[in-house]
Amino acid sequence: MRRALRIAALGAAAAALLGSPAAAVSSVTAKPVRIMSMNLCTDMLVLQLVPRARIASVTYLAHDGALALFPGADAGIALNHGTAEEIITQRPDLILAGDYSTALTRRLAKQVGAPIVEVKTAATFDDIRQILRQVGAAVGEPERAEAMVRQMDATLASLAAHPPRRRLRVVAWSGGDSVPGRDSISNAIIEAAGAVNVAARPGSTYSTFDAEQLLLTQPEALLYGGGGPVHPSLRTEDGQHRIVRRLYAGRRIAFNDVAHNCGLPQSAQSAYDLRRAFDALPERRQRP
């Protein structure tokens, strides 16, 4: 009952602030000028596609993401925490959200007359191309989006044209409770870099891959997130275990967390950076 009353109250507030929904919607040909992003990955896209003056807000996670990819791009932009109240007070004319946006978000978007574009989670570089074009069209910057696709494809083509000296077996591991599998953008990045993800089980996005599996599989390098603030956890403590440190001394490679969690043009650059790191690794001595 309380939830229903709250939704009704929010709807009434939206109507009072904005008038009829049709009045809040820009014309078909106009670019949106109050874009609200409610997802970290859409934050990273909108910060690259449109000028700050056209962004109503990005999420509170955007600063760390921007810091890892393009420091300062979020300066001066309002933040949101994904609440219904913020949809009403910020009066967006376009909402960008992830593919798991709530029914309440959709309802409030409709109430204020703002189109909502739900962006799916990327698992492949083809997904990234589709997402860039989808968001580029929504924000009125299709040419900019296409230029970003071309730049990404040029990086991938360069990697494909120059195969690695050796195809390493690797895993993105800093503990074992959440390791990217086959259906993840992290796996696509690893493959583009010319390596094999030993945790790429069929049908897996993220799965467990404990220390015993690590020792049994014996990948040639461990990858770990290092492109942003690191918060202590049991998972990162496992990744620092003395046995792991001894076996993989000089064979742990940091990657950019945001580029491995979101489907972005920078994901191709992350593959390029991994390739360079792989090529720089010395041959691994066989164990007796």
DODREN-808779 format. One record per residue (C-alpha): residue number from 1; x, y, z. Coordinates in nm, 2 decimals. Example, Ala and Ser with C-alpha at 12.3 -4.5 7.8 and 13.67 -1.06 7.14 Angstrom:
<nodes>
node num:1, xx:1.23, yy:-0.45, zz:0.78
node num:2, xx:1.37, yy:-0.11, zz:0.71
</nodes>
This chain:
<nodes>
node num:1, xx:0.00, yy:0.00, zz:0.00
node num:2, xx:0.27, yy:0.25, zz:0.09
node num:3, xx:0.46, yy:0.17, zz:-0.23
node num:4, xx:0.14, yy:0.23, zz:-0.43
node num:5, xx:0.08, yy:0.56, zz:-0.26
node num:6, xx:0.44, yy:0.67, zz:-0.31
node num:7, xx:0.42, yy:0.59, zz:-0.69
node num:8, xx:0.09, yy:0.77, zz:-0.71
node num:9, xx:0.24, yy:1.07, zz:-0.53
node num:10, xx:0.54, yy:1.07, zz:-0.76
node num:11, xx:0.32, yy:1.06, zz:-1.06
node num:12, xx:0.12, yy:1.35, zz:-0.93
node num:13, xx:0.43, yy:1.55, zz:-0.87
node num:14, xx:0.56, yy:1.47, zz:-1.22
node num:15, xx:0.24, yy:1.59, zz:-1.37
node num:16, xx:0.24, yy:1.91, zz:-1.16
node num:17, xx:0.60, yy:1.99, zz:-1.25
node num:18, xx:0.59, yy:1.90, zz:-1.62
node num:19, xx:0.23, yy:1.94, zz:-1.73
node num:20, xx:0.13, yy:1.69, zz:-2.00
node num:21, xx:0.38, yy:1.43, zz:-2.10
node num:22, xx:0.37, yy:1.54, zz:-2.46
node num:23, xx:0.49, yy:1.89, zz:-2.35
node num:24, xx:0.81, yy:1.74, zz:-2.21
node num:25, xx:0.91, yy:1.55, zz:-2.52
node num:26, xx:1.14, yy:1.73, zz:-2.77
node num:27, xx:1.04, yy:1.74, zz:-3.13
node num:28, xx:1.13, yy:1.44, zz:-3.35
node num:29, xx:1.43, yy:1.61, zz:-3.51
node num:30, xx:1.57, yy:1.79, zz:-3.20
node num:31, xx:1.86, yy:1.64, zz:-3.00
node num:32, xx:1.78, yy:1.57, zz:-2.64
node num:33, xx:1.93, yy:1.83, zz:-2.41
node num:34, xx:1.86, yy:1.69, zz:-2.07
node num:35, xx:2.01, yy:1.34, zz:-2.09
node num:36, xx:2.00, yy:1.13, zz:-1.77
node num:37, xx:2.22, yy:0.82, zz:-1.75
node num:38, xx:2.12, yy:0.57, zz:-1.48
node num:39, xx:2.39, yy:0.30, zz:-1.54
node num:40, xx:2.77, yy:0.31, zz:-1.52
node num:41, xx:2.82, yy:0.18, zz:-1.87
node num:42, xx:2.58, yy:0.43, zz:-2.03
node num:43, xx:2.76, yy:0.70, zz:-1.82
node num:44, xx:3.08, yy:0.61, zz:-2.00
node num:45, xx:2.91, yy:0.63, zz:-2.34
node num:46, xx:2.72, yy:0.95, zz:-2.29
node num:47, xx:3.03, yy:1.13, zz:-2.16
node num:48, xx:3.20, yy:1.05, zz:-2.49
node num:49, xx:2.92, yy:1.12, zz:-2.72
node num:50, xx:2.77, yy:1.45, zz:-2.61
node num:51, xx:2.89, yy:1.78, zz:-2.45
node num:52, xx:2.84, yy:1.82, zz:-2.08
node num:53, xx:2.58, yy:2.09, zz:-2.13
node num:54, xx:2.34, yy:1.83, zz:-2.27
node num:55, xx:2.38, yy:1.59, zz:-1.98
node num:56, xx:2.13, yy:1.63, zz:-1.69
node num:57, xx:2.31, yy:1.37, zz:-1.47
node num:58, xx:2.52, yy:1.06, zz:-1.46
node num:59, xx:2.54, yy:0.80, zz:-1.18
node num:60, xx:2.74, yy:0.84, zz:-0.86
node num:61, xx:2.97, yy:0.57, zz:-1.01
node num:62, xx:3.07, yy:0.78, zz:-1.31
node num:63, xx:3.36, yy:0.96, zz:-1.14
node num:64, xx:3.56, yy:0.65, zz:-1.08
node num:65, xx:3.49, yy:0.52, zz:-1.43
node num:66, xx:3.58, yy:0.84, zz:-1.59
node num:67, xx:3.90, yy:0.86, zz:-1.38
node num:68, xx:4.01, yy:0.53, zz:-1.52
node num:69, xx:3.93, yy:0.62, zz:-1.89
node num:70, xx:3.92, yy:0.99, zz:-1.94
node num:71, xx:3.99, yy:1.19, zz:-1.63
node num:72, xx:3.79, yy:1.51, zz:-1.59
node num:73, xx:3.52, yy:1.43, zz:-1.85
node num:74, xx:3.25, yy:1.42, zz:-1.57
node num:75, xx:3.35, yy:1.75, zz:-1.41
node num:76, xx:3.06, yy:1.97, zz:-1.32
node num:77, xx:2.79, yy:1.72, zz:-1.42
node num:78, xx:2.52, yy:1.64, zz:-1.16
node num:79, xx:2.50, yy:1.29, zz:-1.01
node num:80, xx:2.21, yy:1.06, zz:-0.96
node num:81, xx:2.15, yy:0.75, zz:-0.75
node num:82, xx:1.88, yy:0.60, zz:-0.97
node num:83, xx:1.59, yy:0.72, zz:-0.77
node num:84, xx:1.24, yy:0.80, zz:-0.89
node num:85, xx:1.25, yy:1.14, zz:-0.73
node num:86, xx:1.56, yy:1.24, zz:-0.93
node num:87, xx:1.37, yy:1.15, zz:-1.26
node num:88, xx:1.11, yy:1.40, zz:-1.16
node num:89, xx:1.34, yy:1.68, zz:-1.03
node num:90, xx:1.60, yy:1.66, zz:-1.31
node num:91, xx:1.33, yy:1.65, zz:-1.58
node num:92, xx:1.52, yy:1.45, zz:-1.84
node num:93, xx:1.41, yy:1.44, zz:-2.20
node num:94, xx:1.60, yy:1.11, zz:-2.25
node num:95, xx:1.69, yy:0.84, zz:-2.00
node num:96, xx:1.97, yy:0.59, zz:-2.07
node num:97, xx:1.95, yy:0.28, zz:-1.85
node num:98, xx:2.08, yy:-0.08, zz:-1.83
node num:99, xx:1.88, yy:-0.38, zz:-1.95
node num:100, xx:1.76, yy:-0.45, zz:-1.60
node num:101, xx:1.59, yy:-0.11, zz:-1.53
node num:102, xx:1.30, yy:-0.14, zz:-1.30
node num:103, xx:0.93, yy:-0.12, zz:-1.38
node num:104, xx:0.91, yy:0.19, zz:-1.16
node num:105, xx:1.18, yy:0.36, zz:-1.37
node num:106, xx:0.99, yy:0.28, zz:-1.69
node num:107, xx:0.67, yy:0.41, zz:-1.54
node num:108, xx:0.82, yy:0.73, zz:-1.42
node num:109, xx:0.99, yy:0.78, zz:-1.76
node num:110, xx:0.66, yy:0.75, zz:-1.93
node num:111, xx:0.50, yy:0.98, zz:-1.67
node num:112, xx:0.74, yy:1.26, zz:-1.73
node num:113, xx:0.74, yy:1.20, zz:-2.11
node num:114, xx:1.10, yy:1.10, zz:-2.14
node num:115, xx:1.20, yy:0.82, zz:-2.38
node num:116, xx:1.39, yy:0.55, zz:-2.21
node num:117, xx:1.66, yy:0.36, zz:-2.39
node num:118, xx:1.76, yy:0.03, zz:-2.23
node num:119, xx:2.12, yy:-0.07, zz:-2.32
node num:120, xx:2.20, yy:-0.44, zz:-2.30
node num:121, xx:2.51, yy:-0.58, zz:-2.14
node num:122, xx:2.78, yy:-0.64, zz:-2.40
node num:123, xx:2.94, yy:-0.98, zz:-2.44
node num:124, xx:3.11, yy:-0.94, zz:-2.78
node num:125, xx:3.26, yy:-0.66, zz:-2.99
node num:126, xx:2.96, yy:-0.69, zz:-3.22
node num:127, xx:2.74, yy:-0.61, zz:-2.92
node num:128, xx:2.96, yy:-0.29, zz:-2.86
node num:129, xx:2.90, yy:-0.18, zz:-3.22
node num:130, xx:2.52, yy:-0.22, zz:-3.18
node num:131, xx:2.52, yy:-0.04, zz:-2.85
node num:132, xx:2.73, yy:0.25, zz:-2.98
node num:133, xx:2.49, yy:0.29, zz:-3.28
node num:134, xx:2.19, yy:0.26, zz:-3.05
node num:135, xx:2.30, yy:0.52, zz:-2.80
node num:136, xx:2.45, yy:0.74, zz:-3.08
node num:137, xx:2.11, yy:0.75, zz:-3.25
node num:138, xx:1.92, yy:0.81, zz:-2.93
node num:139, xx:2.14, yy:1.11, zz:-2.82
node num:140, xx:2.14, yy:1.26, zz:-3.17
node num:141, xx:2.51, yy:1.19, zz:-3.24
node num:142, xx:2.51, yy:0.90, zz:-3.50
node num:143, xx:2.82, yy:1.03, zz:-3.68
node num:144, xx:3.02, yy:1.05, zz:-3.36
node num:145, xx:2.92, yy:0.70, zz:-3.27
node num:146, xx:3.02, yy:0.57, zz:-3.61
node num:147, xx:3.36, yy:0.73, zz:-3.58
node num:148, xx:3.40, yy:0.55, zz:-3.25
node num:149, xx:3.31, yy:0.22, zz:-3.41
node num:150, xx:3.56, yy:0.28, zz:-3.69
node num:151, xx:3.84, yy:0.36, zz:-3.43
node num:152, xx:3.76, yy:0.05, zz:-3.24
node num:153, xx:3.75, yy:-0.17, zz:-3.55
node num:154, xx:4.09, yy:-0.03, zz:-3.66
node num:155, xx:4.24, yy:-0.14, zz:-3.33
node num:156, xx:4.09, yy:-0.49, zz:-3.36
node num:157, xx:4.20, yy:-0.52, zz:-3.73
node num:158, xx:4.56, yy:-0.43, zz:-3.63
node num:159, xx:4.56, yy:-0.70, zz:-3.36
node num:160, xx:4.42, yy:-0.96, zz:-3.61
node num:161, xx:4.67, yy:-0.86, zz:-3.87
node num:162, xx:4.96, yy:-0.93, zz:-3.64
node num:163, xx:4.91, yy:-1.25, zz:-3.45
node num:164, xx:5.09, yy:-1.30, zz:-3.12
node num:165, xx:5.42, yy:-1.48, zz:-3.10
node num:166, xx:5.25, yy:-1.74, zz:-2.88
node num:167, xx:4.89, yy:-1.81, zz:-2.77
node num:168, xx:4.90, yy:-1.79, zz:-2.40
node num:169, xx:4.66, yy:-1.96, zz:-2.16
node num:170, xx:4.54, yy:-1.70, zz:-1.91
node num:171, xx:4.26, yy:-1.62, zz:-1.66
node num:172, xx:4.12, yy:-1.30, zz:-1.51
node num:173, xx:4.17, yy:-1.40, zz:-1.15
node num:174, xx:4.22, yy:-1.22, zz:-0.82
node num:175, xx:4.04, yy:-1.48, zz:-0.61
node num:176, xx:3.79, yy:-1.74, zz:-0.73
node num:177, xx:3.43, yy:-1.63, zz:-0.67
node num:178, xx:3.37, yy:-1.43, zz:-0.99
node num:179, xx:3.58, yy:-1.51, zz:-1.29
node num:180, xx:3.47, yy:-1.40, zz:-1.64
node num:181, xx:3.37, yy:-1.69, zz:-1.86
node num:182, xx:3.29, yy:-1.73, zz:-2.23
node num:183, xx:2.99, yy:-1.50, zz:-2.25
node num:184, xx:3.16, yy:-1.19, zz:-2.11
node num:185, xx:3.32, yy:-0.89, zz:-2.27
node num:186, xx:3.63, yy:-0.97, zz:-2.07
node num:187, xx:3.66, yy:-1.30, zz:-2.26
node num:188, xx:3.61, yy:-1.12, zz:-2.59
node num:189, xx:3.90, yy:-0.89, zz:-2.50
node num:190, xx:4.13, yy:-1.18, zz:-2.40
node num:191, xx:4.06, yy:-1.35, zz:-2.73
node num:192, xx:4.11, yy:-1.03, zz:-2.93
node num:193, xx:4.45, yy:-1.00, zz:-2.75
node num:194, xx:4.54, yy:-1.34, zz:-2.89
node num:195, xx:4.51, yy:-1.55, zz:-2.57
node num:196, xx:4.30, yy:-1.83, zz:-2.44
node num:197, xx:4.08, yy:-1.78, zz:-2.13
node num:198, xx:4.10, yy:-2.11, zz:-1.94
node num:199, xx:3.78, yy:-2.02, zz:-1.75
node num:200, xx:3.57, yy:-1.99, zz:-2.07
node num:201, xx:3.33, yy:-2.27, zz:-2.01
node num:202, xx:3.03, yy:-2.30, zz:-2.24
node num:203, xx:2.74, yy:-2.08, zz:-2.13
node num:204, xx:2.93, yy:-1.90, zz:-1.85
node num:205, xx:2.93, yy:-1.53, zz:-1.80
node num:206, xx:3.09, yy:-1.53, zz:-1.46
node num:207, xx:3.17, yy:-1.84, zz:-1.25
node num:208, xx:3.38, yy:-1.97, zz:-0.96
node num:209, xx:3.73, yy:-2.07, zz:-1.03
node num:210, xx:3.90, yy:-2.15, zz:-0.70
node num:211, xx:4.27, yy:-2.18, zz:-0.61
node num:212, xx:4.27, yy:-2.56, zz:-0.67
node num:213, xx:4.14, yy:-2.52, zz:-1.02
node num:214, xx:4.40, yy:-2.25, zz:-1.08
node num:215, xx:4.68, yy:-2.48, zz:-0.97
node num:216, xx:4.54, yy:-2.77, zz:-1.17
node num:217, xx:4.49, yy:-2.56, zz:-1.49
node num:218, xx:4.82, yy:-2.37, zz:-1.46
node num:219, xx:4.75, yy:-2.07, zz:-1.68
node num:220, xx:5.06, yy:-1.89, zz:-1.80
node num:221, xx:4.95, yy:-1.55, zz:-1.66
node num:222, xx:4.69, yy:-1.40, zz:-1.42
node num:223, xx:4.50, yy:-1.09, zz:-1.52
node num:224, xx:4.35, yy:-0.87, zz:-1.25
node num:225, xx:4.15, yy:-0.55, zz:-1.24
node num:226, xx:4.37, yy:-0.25, zz:-1.17
node num:227, xx:4.22, yy:0.03, zz:-1.37
node num:228, xx:4.05, yy:0.21, zz:-1.08
node num:229, xx:4.02, yy:0.23, zz:-0.70
node num:230, xx:4.08, yy:-0.11, zz:-0.54
node num:231, xx:3.87, yy:-0.18, zz:-0.23
node num:232, xx:4.00, yy:-0.46, zz:0.00
node num:233, xx:3.80, yy:-0.78, zz:0.00
node num:234, xx:3.83, yy:-1.15, zz:0.06
node num:235, xx:3.86, yy:-1.19, zz:-0.32
node num:236, xx:4.16, yy:-0.96, zz:-0.35
node num:237, xx:4.32, yy:-1.12, zz:-0.04
node num:238, xx:4.30, yy:-1.46, zz:-0.21
node num:239, xx:4.46, yy:-1.31, zz:-0.51
node num:240, xx:4.76, yy:-1.21, zz:-0.29
node num:241, xx:4.80, yy:-1.56, zz:-0.14
node num:242, xx:5.17, yy:-1.64, zz:-0.09
node num:243, xx:5.15, yy:-1.95, zz:-0.32
node num:244, xx:4.99, yy:-1.74, zz:-0.60
node num:245, xx:5.24, yy:-1.47, zz:-0.55
node num:246, xx:5.53, yy:-1.72, zz:-0.57
node num:247, xx:5.40, yy:-1.91, zz:-0.88
node num:248, xx:5.30, yy:-1.60, zz:-1.07
node num:249, xx:5.57, yy:-1.35, zz:-0.97
node num:250, xx:5.61, yy:-1.13, zz:-1.27
node num:251, xx:5.32, yy:-1.29, zz:-1.45
node num:252, xx:5.03, yy:-1.09, zz:-1.31
node num:253, xx:4.89, yy:-0.83, zz:-1.55
node num:254, xx:4.66, yy:-0.55, zz:-1.46
node num:255, xx:4.37, yy:-0.45, zz:-1.68
node num:256, xx:4.12, yy:-0.16, zz:-1.69
node num:257, xx:3.82, yy:-0.27, zz:-1.48
node num:258, xx:3.57, yy:-0.04, zz:-1.66
node num:259, xx:3.67, yy:-0.16, zz:-2.01
node num:260, xx:3.63, yy:-0.52, zz:-1.89
node num:261, xx:3.29, yy:-0.46, zz:-1.73
node num:262, xx:3.13, yy:-0.23, zz:-1.98
node num:263, xx:3.11, yy:-0.27, zz:-2.36
node num:264, xx:3.30, yy:0.04, zz:-2.47
node num:265, xx:3.53, yy:0.14, zz:-2.76
node num:266, xx:3.81, yy:0.14, zz:-2.50
node num:267, xx:3.76, yy:-0.24, zz:-2.47
node num:268, xx:3.96, yy:-0.27, zz:-2.79
node num:269, xx:4.24, yy:-0.06, zz:-2.65
node num:270, xx:4.24, yy:-0.29, zz:-2.35
node num:271, xx:4.29, yy:-0.59, zz:-2.58
node num:272, xx:4.58, yy:-0.40, zz:-2.74
node num:273, xx:4.73, yy:-0.33, zz:-2.40
node num:274, xx:4.70, yy:-0.69, zz:-2.30
node num:275, xx:4.87, yy:-0.80, zz:-2.62
node num:276, xx:5.17, yy:-0.58, zz:-2.54
node num:277, xx:5.19, yy:-0.72, zz:-2.19
node num:278, xx:5.16, yy:-1.08, zz:-2.32
node num:279, xx:5.44, yy:-1.03, zz:-2.57
node num:280, xx:5.66, yy:-0.89, zz:-2.29
node num:281, xx:5.63, yy:-1.19, zz:-2.07
node num:282, xx:5.94, yy:-1.42, zz:-2.06
node num:283, xx:5.91, yy:-1.78, zz:-2.16
node num:284, xx:5.79, yy:-1.98, zz:-1.87
node num:285, xx:6.03, yy:-2.24, zz:-1.74
node num:286, xx:5.89, yy:-2.59, zz:-1.72
node num:287, xx:5.85, yy:-2.73, zz:-1.37
node num:288, xx:6.06, yy:-3.03, zz:-1.29
</nodes>
